Amino acid sequence: MPNHRPFDGSRRALLGAGGAFALAAALRPWHVVAQTAGAKLPIGVIGSGRVGGTIGGLWVKAGHPVLFSSRHPDELKDMVGGLGPLAQAGTAAQAIAFGGALFVAVPYGALPQLGQEFGDALKNKIVLDACNAVAGRDGAPIAEEVEQNGIGITSQKYLAGARLVRAFNTLSYTIFAREANRADPKLAIPIAGDDAEAVRVAEELVRDAGFHPVLVGKLADARRFQRGAPGYGQSVSAAELKQKLSLPP
Ligand SMILES: NC(=O)c1ccc[n+]([C@@H]2O[C@H](COP(=O)([O-])OP(=O)(O)OC[C@H]3O[C@@H](n4cnc5c(N)ncnc54)[C@H](OP(=O)(O)O)[C@@H]3O)[C@@H](O)[C@H]2O)c1
């Protein structure tokens, strides 16, 4: 997979803001944003790279205030500037505090550390988890754990207390960018989660990003669309995905 940043190849190249960027001044509390933006759910993105930047950008276009986070928030200034006033950059802690829902798109090997560092703040948060375990990048032990226990159960172990929904893990960010909001039938996005309210929110966010959510089941069922499984890599409509996974129409 090419090492592209969202939309145009480099988040640093997403121009449009111009001028100096003062991070502290740029962070706007949700109640202030809400007055000017209607009532779309604010979203905090953790891992604002290819997938986080792409899906977060689609939510901004749909009218969601999005706080993109990074360990180096200054590096996001051009990307958020290019996305307009609903987008802002900050730290992971700020994204967690800001988001009515969070989108996590970091290398899978970073999840244990994320859980340790932000465990308390993540409790009861709705978290859409797009992370895939790749042995070569994330280490063999965690990849084997995912293989053995399933990715939904493993993510929930590391992000204990979060209301987790697996989503947006099965296709390349280039496909997400290209196929979002296409004419019907929309591209299907398989999701899975144990928390009914979190699943409902995730379904809404998948729709807002321009896709068709397909609920595969509980977190234990997320293994049906993890890397190497039949539901992975399927660039198909909802009806086709349901058929492939023997889900009711
Ligand atoms: N690429 C795809 O098409 C695709 C599709 C579906 C799912 N996925 C999965 O989504 C996740 C992200 O993939 P990606 O391709 O978007 O990766 P990416 O472009 O490298 O972005 C990942 C981001 O995570 C942050 N990050 C890296 N290490 C971290 C750590 N130890 N702690 C906290 N943050 C860290 C980095 O942000 P900062 O350096 O700015 O902090 C980076 O921008 C992976 O698990 C991948 O398997 C990828």
The ligand as a MOL file (V3000), in Angstrom:
LIG
                    3D

  0  0  0     0  0            999 V3000
M  V30 BEGIN CTAB
M  V30 COUNTS 48 52 0 0 0
M  V30 BEGIN ATOM
M  V30 1 N -4.0950 2.4970 5.0990 0
M  V30 2 C -5.2720 1.9090 4.8690 0
M  V30 3 O -5.7920 1.9590 3.7310 0
M  V30 4 C -6.0100 1.2190 5.9960 0
M  V30 5 C -7.3130 0.7640 5.7590 0
M  V30 6 C -8.0580 0.2070 6.8060 0
M  V30 7 C -7.4820 0.0940 8.0700 0
M  V30 8 N -6.2010 0.5110 8.2660 0 CHG=1
M  V30 9 C -5.6460 0.4120 9.6240 0
M  V30 10 O -5.7950 1.6980 10.2130 0
M  V30 11 C -4.6730 1.9770 11.0610 0
M  V30 12 C -3.9890 3.2370 10.5610 0
M  V30 13 O -3.4990 3.0010 9.2550 0
M  V30 14 P -2.9910 4.2030 8.3310 0
M  V30 15 O -2.6400 3.5960 7.0370 0
M  V30 16 O -3.9450 5.3260 8.3990 0 CHG=-1
M  V30 17 O -1.6310 4.5810 9.0850 0
M  V30 18 P -0.8330 5.9510 9.0110 0
M  V30 19 O -1.1300 6.6670 7.7630 0
M  V30 20 O 0.5790 5.5910 9.3340 0
M  V30 21 O -1.4580 6.7780 10.2160 0
M  V30 22 C -1.4320 6.2690 11.5170 0
M  V30 23 C -1.3240 7.4140 12.4840 0
M  V30 24 O -1.2330 6.8700 13.7880 0
M  V30 25 C -0.3910 7.6750 14.5660 0
M  V30 26 N 0.4870 6.8040 15.3400 0
M  V30 27 C 1.4740 6.0130 14.8950 0
M  V30 28 N 2.0600 5.3580 15.9060 0
M  V30 29 C 1.4160 5.7560 17.0130 0
M  V30 30 C 1.5720 5.4610 18.3840 0
M  V30 31 N 2.5100 4.5970 18.8110 0
M  V30 32 N 0.7400 6.0520 19.2560 0
M  V30 33 C -0.1990 6.9220 18.8430 0
M  V30 34 N -0.3800 7.2630 17.5440 0
M  V30 35 C 0.4310 6.6730 16.6490 0
M  V30 36 C 0.4390 8.5480 13.6460 0
M  V30 37 O 0.1450 9.8850 13.9720 0
M  V30 38 P 1.2200 10.8770 14.6000 0
M  V30 39 O 2.5910 10.4040 14.2070 0
M  V30 40 O 0.8480 12.1520 13.9630 0
M  V30 41 O 0.9650 10.8530 16.0600 0
M  V30 42 C -0.1000 8.2600 12.2510 0
M  V30 43 O -0.4580 9.4160 11.5500 0
M  V30 44 C -3.7890 0.7360 11.0160 0
M  V30 45 O -4.0920 -0.0950 12.0930 0
M  V30 46 C -4.1730 0.0820 9.7000 0
M  V30 47 O -3.9260 -1.3060 9.7030 0
M  V30 48 C -5.4530 1.0800 7.2690 0
M  V30 END ATOM
M  V30 BEGIN BOND
M  V30 1 1 1 2
M  V30 2 2 2 3
M  V30 3 1 2 4
M  V30 4 1 4 5
M  V30 5 2 4 48
M  V30 6 2 5 6
M  V30 7 1 6 7
M  V30 8 2 7 8
M  V30 9 1 8 9
M  V30 10 1 8 48
M  V30 11 1 9 10
M  V30 12 1 9 46
M  V30 13 1 10 11
M  V30 14 1 11 12
M  V30 15 1 11 44
M  V30 16 1 12 13
M  V30 17 1 13 14
M  V30 18 2 14 15
M  V30 19 1 14 16
M  V30 20 1 14 17
M  V30 21 1 17 18
M  V30 22 2 18 19
M  V30 23 1 18 20
M  V30 24 1 18 21
M  V30 25 1 21 22
M  V30 26 1 22 23
M  V30 27 1 23 24
M  V30 28 1 23 42
M  V30 29 1 24 25
M  V30 30 1 25 26
M  V30 31 1 25 36
M  V30 32 1 26 27
M  V30 33 1 26 35
M  V30 34 2 27 28
M  V30 35 1 28 29
M  V30 36 1 29 30
M  V30 37 2 29 35
M  V30 38 1 30 31
M  V30 39 2 30 32
M  V30 40 1 32 33
M  V30 41 2 33 34
M  V30 42 1 34 35
M  V30 43 1 36 37
M  V30 44 1 36 42
M  V30 45 1 37 38
M  V30 46 2 38 39
M  V30 47 1 38 40
M  V30 48 1 38 41
M  V30 49 1 42 43
M  V30 50 1 44 45
M  V30 51 1 44 46
M  V30 52 1 46 47
M  V30 END BOND
M  V30 END CTAB
M  END
